C-alpha cells in the first residue's frame, strides 16, 4: 500500500505516535521477547529483570497504540503481538544498524595509528 504524498497531517501524527511508542529501550526489549509468543507480566518482568509496575506501564503503551493485545486468564494477563508489521520495522532498523556498525568497523580497521614525528 502506497502512502499518500504529501502525508495528511492526521496520518503523520498517527505515524509519529507509533514511532514514539516503540522509541524506548524497554519496549523494544518487550517486543523482542514477545516474538517468541505470549507472556504474562510476571514472566516478562522476571526475564527482563524489571519491576512488574514498569513492565505493565510499557505494555499498556504498546497495547493502547494497537501493537499488542492482552488476554486475561484468572489473575494473570497475557500479552502478544498483534501488529506483526512492527517486527518488520524492527528488522529493518536492526539491519540498518548492523550495516552502519560494519562500515564503522571497516573504517576503524583501516586507520593507521598515529606515530609521533621525529624532530630534525
N, C-alpha and C positions, 0 to 999 in steps of 0.2 A: 504494500500500500504506500503510495507516494504522499508525502506531506504537502499541504498547500504552501505556496511561496508567494508572497511573504506570509509568515505564520500569523494567524489571527491572535490578538492579544490574549484571549481566554485560553487558547491552546498552548501558547508559550508559557503562560502561568502554570497550567497543569503539568507540562513537561518539567518545568523548574521545580515544582513541588515534589515530583517523583525523584529527581536528582538529589534534592535536599534530603529526602527520606533515606536514601542509601549512602549519603555522603558522611558516614560516621563509622569509624572502625568497628565498633561493637556490632553494628547492624550488618556490616559486610561479613563479619565472623559468624553471626547467626545464620545468614543466608548460606554461607559455605557449609555449615553444619547441617542445615535443613535440606541440602542437596541429597543427603543420604536417606531422607524420609522424615516423617513427622516425629515430633518430640514434645515432651512436656516442659513446662517452665523449669521444674526441678532438674530434669535431665540436662537441659541447656545450661542452667546456672552451674551445675557441677562440672560439665565438660568444658565450659569456657572460663571457669574459675571466677565467677562473678556472682553478685548477690541476686536473689530472686527478684527483688524490687527493681534493680537496674535492668535485668533481662526483661521483666514484664513491661517496663516503660518502653523499651526499644521495640519489643514485639507489638505493642499497641500502635506505635507509629507505622510500622510496616503493614499491619492489618488495616488500619484506617485508610491507607493510601491504596489498598487493594492488591498488595503483593503477596500477603499471607492470608490464610483463613484459619479459623480456630474451631475446635471441636471439643465439647465438654463431655467428659466421661466420669461421672461421680464427682469426686472432689478435684479431679485433675482436668487441666485444659491442655489440649494438644494443638500444636501449630504445624502448618505445612505450607509449602509454596504453591500458590495457585496461578501466579503470573510467571510462567516459565521464561518469558522474554527477558526478565531481569537476569537470569543466568547467562543468557547470550550476551547481554550487555557487560556483565562481569567478565566473561571470557574474552570479549573484545578488548576491554581495558587491560586485563591481565596480559594479553598478547602484546599490546602496545607497550606496556611497562617492561616486559621481557625484552622486546626489541631495543628499547632505549637503553636498558642496562647492558645489553650485548654491545651496543655501539660505544657506550662509555667505557666498558672494559677493554674493547679494542683500542680506543684512544689512549687509555692509561698504559696499556702494554706497549704501545708504540712510542711512548715518551721516554727519551733517554735521560738518565739522571744528570743534573747539572754538576759540572765539575768546576771547582774554583780555578780561575785564571792565574797563571803564573806571572808574576811581575818581572819585567826585564830590566 
